[in-house]
Amino acid sequence: MRCPFCGNIDTQVKDSRPAEDHAAIRRRRACPACGGRFTTYERVQLRDLVVIKKNGRREDFDRDKLDRSIRISMQKRPVEPERIDQMISGIVRRLESLGESDIPSDLIGQIVMETLARIDTVAYVRFASVYKNFQNPDDFEDFVQELRPPEDGKDD
């Protein structure tokens, strides 16, 4: 593993342990050349996924991009980081188990939204605002209105 600080290719593993509910191995590494310390994660990858964008462009699936977008939507929400890691791993496993290597970006967005809706409504709305490309406050209002349960017609 190449050192991210000096580029040395001869780094040493100092500690290995399971991470993310045993879905990954967390390795603490040290560089003998510069003394830098860093962490790597090793995960099982069942297949190489390719994302088909709305404009037809194809790009390799990037777990880190998925991770960043979900963490942005979950920022300052009362959800444990381990729960977020489990959610991301679950989404990736679900994508890999579809049996297809080519995954439309719309499907990824739908799966993320379904998952966020079960975990945190605010994060769900945040993610939806980007995914559905909200342009003005009315878009938020319409979306949030859909989340509210229908009123039963009773006056309090």
C-alpha positions as CSV (number, residue, x, y, z in Angstrom):
1,M,0.0,0.0,0.0
2,R,1.5,3.4,-1.1
3,C,2.0,6.0,1.7
4,P,-0.3,8.9,1.1
5,F,2.3,11.3,2.6
6,C,5.5,10.5,0.8
7,G,4.5,7.9,-1.9
8,N,6.7,5.1,-0.5
9,I,5.3,1.7,-1.6
10,D,6.7,-0.2,1.4
11,T,4.4,0.5,4.3
12,Q,3.9,-1.7,7.3
13,V,0.6,-3.0,8.9
14,K,0.7,-2.2,12.6
15,D,-2.8,-3.4,13.5
16,S,-5.7,-5.3,11.8
17,R,-9.2,-5.7,13.1
18,P,-12.8,-6.2,11.9
19,A,-14.8,-3.0,11.1
20,E,-18.3,-2.2,10.1
21,D,-20.0,-5.2,11.8
22,H,-17.3,-7.5,10.3
23,A,-18.0,-6.4,6.7
24,A,-14.5,-4.9,6.3
25,I,-11.0,-5.2,7.8
26,R,-9.5,-2.0,9.2
27,R,-5.7,-1.8,9.0
28,R,-3.6,0.8,10.7
29,R,-0.4,1.3,8.7
30,A,2.9,3.1,9.2
31,C,5.4,4.3,6.7
32,P,9.0,3.5,7.7
33,A,10.3,6.2,5.3
34,C,8.5,9.3,6.6
35,G,6.9,7.9,9.8
36,G,3.4,8.8,8.6
37,R,0.4,6.7,10.0
38,F,-2.8,6.1,8.1
39,T,-5.8,3.7,8.0
40,T,-7.0,1.5,5.2
41,Y,-10.1,-0.6,4.8
42,E,-10.4,-3.9,3.0
43,R,-13.8,-5.0,1.8
44,V,-15.2,-7.8,-0.3
45,Q,-16.2,-6.7,-3.8
46,L,-18.5,-9.1,-5.5
47,R,-18.4,-7.4,-8.9
48,D,-17.2,-4.3,-10.7
49,L,-20.2,-2.0,-10.9
50,V,-20.6,0.7,-13.6
51,V,-23.0,3.6,-13.1
52,I,-25.1,4.6,-16.1
53,K,-25.8,8.4,-15.8
54,K,-29.0,10.1,-17.0
55,N,-27.1,11.4,-20.0
56,G,-25.9,7.9,-21.0
57,R,-22.4,8.5,-19.8
58,R,-20.8,5.5,-17.9
59,E,-18.5,5.7,-15.0
60,D,-17.1,3.2,-12.4
61,F,-19.1,3.0,-9.2
62,D,-17.4,4.9,-6.5
63,R,-18.3,3.8,-2.9
64,D,-16.5,6.9,-1.6
65,K,-18.8,9.2,-3.6
66,L,-21.9,7.4,-2.2
67,D,-20.4,7.6,1.3
68,R,-19.8,11.4,0.9
69,S,-23.3,12.1,-0.4
70,I,-25.0,10.2,2.4
71,R,-22.8,11.7,5.1
72,I,-23.6,15.2,3.9
73,S,-27.3,14.4,4.2
74,M,-26.7,12.9,7.6
75,Q,-24.6,15.8,8.9
76,K,-25.5,16.8,12.5
77,R,-28.3,14.2,12.7
78,P,-28.5,11.9,15.7
79,V,-27.3,8.8,13.9
80,E,-24.2,6.9,15.0
81,P,-21.4,6.8,12.4
82,E,-21.4,3.0,12.7
83,R,-25.0,2.9,11.6
84,I,-24.2,5.1,8.6
85,D,-21.3,2.7,7.7
86,Q,-23.7,-0.3,7.9
87,M,-26.3,1.5,5.8
88,I,-23.7,2.3,3.1
89,S,-22.4,-1.4,3.1
90,G,-26.0,-2.6,2.9
91,I,-26.7,-0.3,-0.2
92,V,-23.5,-1.6,-1.9
93,R,-24.4,-5.2,-1.2
94,R,-27.9,-4.6,-2.5
95,L,-26.5,-3.1,-5.7
96,E,-24.0,-6.0,-6.1
97,S,-26.7,-8.6,-5.6
98,L,-28.9,-7.2,-8.4
99,G,-26.9,-9.4,-10.7
100,E,-26.1,-6.6,-13.2
101,S,-22.8,-4.8,-13.6
102,D,-24.5,-1.8,-15.2
103,I,-26.6,0.2,-12.7
104,P,-28.7,3.2,-13.7
105,S,-27.9,6.2,-11.4
106,D,-31.7,6.7,-10.9
107,L,-31.8,3.2,-9.3
108,I,-29.0,4.1,-6.9
109,G,-30.8,7.3,-5.9
110,Q,-34.0,5.4,-5.3
111,I,-32.3,2.8,-3.1
112,V,-30.5,5.5,-1.1
113,M,-33.8,7.5,-0.6
114,E,-35.6,4.3,0.5
115,T,-32.9,3.6,3.0
116,L,-32.7,7.2,4.3
117,A,-36.5,7.4,4.7
118,R,-36.3,4.5,7.1
119,I,-33.5,5.9,9.2
120,D,-33.9,9.7,9.3
121,T,-36.6,11.9,7.7
122,V,-34.4,15.1,7.7
123,A,-31.6,13.3,5.9
124,Y,-34.1,11.9,3.5
125,V,-35.3,15.4,2.6
126,R,-31.8,16.7,2.3
127,F,-30.7,14.0,0.0
128,A,-34.0,14.3,-2.1
129,S,-33.3,18.1,-2.5
130,V,-30.2,17.3,-4.4
131,Y,-31.3,14.0,-6.1
132,K,-34.6,15.6,-7.3
133,N,-32.9,18.9,-8.1
134,F,-35.1,21.2,-6.1
135,Q,-35.0,24.7,-7.6
136,N,-37.1,26.8,-5.2
137,P,-38.8,26.6,-1.8
138,D,-42.0,25.4,-3.3
139,D,-40.3,22.2,-4.3
140,F,-39.3,21.5,-0.6
141,E,-42.9,22.4,0.5
142,D,-44.4,20.0,-2.0
143,F,-42.0,17.2,-1.1
144,V,-42.5,17.6,2.6
145,Q,-46.3,17.7,2.2
146,E,-46.1,14.3,0.6
147,L,-44.4,13.0,3.8
148,R,-47.1,14.2,6.1
149,P,-49.9,11.8,6.9
150,P,-53.3,12.8,5.5
151,E,-55.4,14.7,7.9
152,D,-58.5,12.9,9.0
153,G,-60.8,15.9,8.7
154,K,-61.2,16.3,12.5
155,D,-61.0,19.8,14.0
156,D,-59.2,20.0,17.4
